[in-house]
Amino acid sequence: MRAVVFENKERVAVKEVNAPRLQHPLDALVRVHLAGICGSDLHLYHGKIPVLPGSVLGHEFVGQVEAVGEGIQDLQPGDWVVGPFHIACGTCPYCRRHQYNLCERGGVYGYGPMFGNLQGAQAEILRVPFSNVNLRKLPPNLSPERAIFAGDILSTAYGGLIQGQLRPGDSVAVIGAGPVGLMAIEVAQVLGASKILAIDRIPERLERAASLGAIPINAEQENPVRRVRSETNDEGPDLVLEAVGGAATLSLALEMVRPGGRVSAVGVDNAPSFPFPLASGLVKDLTFRIGLANVHLYIDAVLALLASGRLQPERIVSHYLPLEEAPRGYELFDRKEALKVLLVVRG
């Protein structure tokens, strides 16, 4: 089968690889229709997170069931499905607590040996372990082009806002107007935010944020903390969602949020630590929440909102490319010349 494989730092290729097979009674094979290139894939692309040469990349997908193991009752060949970017077993102590992102047997598709060494979704066929837990059927009226977002960035944004205790009437600042940040803007509106502010340095992304209803703030042209406070009665926002990852934007979020406010960090970074403003955080009585997305916990609510038309995340897609053009897609995304790239694996 054809798949996108990691060759070396900043070099990926589309090659013929062995197709996966059913290995366990709870496995399923999915024939991938669309696969996404995610911002967190760039950590692998740049060699910041180790991945073995020849590994299949990618963790965002939507497609049709090709085959199921003998232990699967609720899925059958031909079903349209989407799944979280990370797998969970459904039975370990963490899964029983609904903390699926902490699963003892978990992992992330296409994300190297540190994350289970699972083969990725930028391929014609994907093996899904524990498919009774890790796949969801698409509602009948939901298109694959919309559904794919439920498996990662949309559920990540939704979960980040829920973990940040967003309440109707809250003001929200979103740091980073990339794909996750734009998803957060759309979700925050649906959940009842009174005002949404988007902070970024790229004019095109800020224009897209404004088109979704946010107030754009260019951090290259003005002091974002001062501007955000001026838009929130000189207090600061009730909730800041950090969607970039890294010490600089985390520090900005903690400085920007109002006293008594909340910071929810969903941006992915591999830095071992960052300086936490202990004294000011204590005085301001802040709530700080950080963690990898628990997509299983939120995907059903997100799919329902997608099926209803309340959320339309496909609007952020800048490029649909055939699988063979994946290397170009990575280059465009890395140069920030593409906002969201979806690879068309099966027409």
Buried (B, 14 or more C-beta within 10 A) or exposed (E): BBBBBBEEEEEBEBEEBEBBEBEEEBBBBBBBBBBBBBBBBBBBBEEEBEBEEEBBBBBBBBBBBBBBBEEBEEBEEEBBBBBBBBBBBBEBEBBEEEBBBBBEBBBBBBBBEEBBBBBBBBBBBBBBBBBBBBBBBBEEEBEBBBBBBBBBBBBBBBBBBBBBBBEEEBBBBBBBBBBBBBBBBBBBBEBEBBBBBBBBBBEEBBEBBBEBBBBBBBBEEEEBBEBBBEBBEEBBBBBBBBBBBBEEBBBBBBBBBBEEBBBBBBBBBEEEEBEEBEEEBEEBEBBBBBBBBBBBBBBEBBBBBBBEEEBEBBEBBBBBBEBEBBBBBBBBBBEEEBBBBBBBBEE
